[in-house]
Amino acid sequence: MKTVTSFGEVASHDATLRETLTALSCPASASRRGVVRALALLGSAGLAASAKVAWSACSVIPSETGGPYPGDGTNGPNVLTQSGIVRQDIRPSFGSAGAATAAGVALTVTLQLVNTNSGCGAHAGYVVYLWHCDALGRYSMYSAGVTAQNYLRGVQVADSNGMVSFTTIFPGCYSGRWPHIHFEIYSSQAAAVSGTNAVRTSQLALPQAASAEVYSGQSAVYAGSTSNLNAISLARDNVFSDTLAATQLATTTGSVATGYNATLEVGIAGAVVANTVPSAPALGSVTIHQMQSNANLNVGGADPTAGAVTISNTAFLEFTAPAQTGAARC
């Protein structure tokens, strides 16, 4: 029997049940995406290895207003049809708008697009149009003083992992709104020419602590942002108040000196991907005794020492690996 040391190997249909469960018990291999692939082979809904790996199921990102300054053709100008809009660094203006660059603390925004209809799989090839205000709360193409600019707007195509990344600045906080970033999702680059084609429009919220650090640390650049932030809360924001940005609050790290990174998982209800993975009975070692809360999957057959898998009613399964002798094979 071969030794399975990673979820990449477990993803093979040739892996045995014992090999799959062994890899699941290796903490170093515990990425959610890898676990999901392994679970598909087991025919289970979710697992946590002896390392107690767990996660929340991905959720559809709430649909939000694009606001009055989308720049997508639904309210005035359309930057999506301009040559050069597909770019990673959105700080400078481009094309006929010149090359003026928005001032502010550096921010890298990374979104991971996942399909909530297919086990949180990657939405590769989907397109994100992202835009936000500058340090003074102004939107290019619309606000006084920057109508000739088109900075802080850009498009990226999701890679094979459903990831897009933008280099930008930390947006300012203007009166009445929590610090935020707008984005639209399109099913293809061909569709990303008008806001009317977007499959989802939403907003990302930035954490209070990071926002306060930026605004106080660069008060001259972010004039007025500190007082505006102190006057607003997620509970009073007209977009985030309904859920307190439960699935829209970005995980943010960094500093004023080095810049910040903001990441967010974005769930989109895409097409259901057909399940081509063999069912659990084909493995010959998993028997489902009942399908209800606290049902049990008994791992037996030719390999009765593999351990026990228990389904609970919390969308979470726990696998207790048997005692092993000799060197660990993780």
Secondary structure as GFF3:
##gff-version 3
##sequence-region A 1 330
A	DSSP	alpha_helix	7	10	.	.	.	ID=ss1
A	DSSP	alpha_helix	17	24	.	.	.	ID=ss2
A	DSSP	three_ten_helix	27	29	.	.	.	ID=ss3
A	DSSP	alpha_helix	32	42	.	.	.	ID=ss4
A	DSSP	three_ten_helix	79	81	.	.	.	ID=ss5
A	DSSP	three_ten_helix	95	97	.	.	.	ID=ss6
A	DSSP	beta_strand	106	115	.	.	.	ID=ss7
A	DSSP	beta_strand	121	122	.	.	.	ID=ss8
A	DSSP	beta_strand	127	131	.	.	.	ID=ss9
A	DSSP	beta_strand	153	157	.	.	.	ID=ss10
A	DSSP	beta_strand	163	169	.	.	.	ID=ss11
A	DSSP	beta_strand	180	186	.	.	.	ID=ss12
A	DSSP	three_ten_helix	195	197	.	.	.	ID=ss13
A	DSSP	beta_strand	200	205	.	.	.	ID=ss14
A	DSSP	alpha_helix	208	217	.	.	.	ID=ss15
A	DSSP	alpha_helix	225	230	.	.	.	ID=ss16
A	DSSP	beta_strand	251	255	.	.	.	ID=ss17
A	DSSP	beta_strand	259	268	.	.	.	ID=ss18
A	DSSP	three_ten_helix	280	283	.	.	.	ID=ss19
A	DSSP	beta_strand	286	288	.	.	.	ID=ss20
A	DSSP	beta_strand	296	299	.	.	.	ID=ss21
A	DSSP	beta_strand	308	311	.	.	.	ID=ss22
A	DSSP	beta_strand	317	320	.	.	.	ID=ss23
###
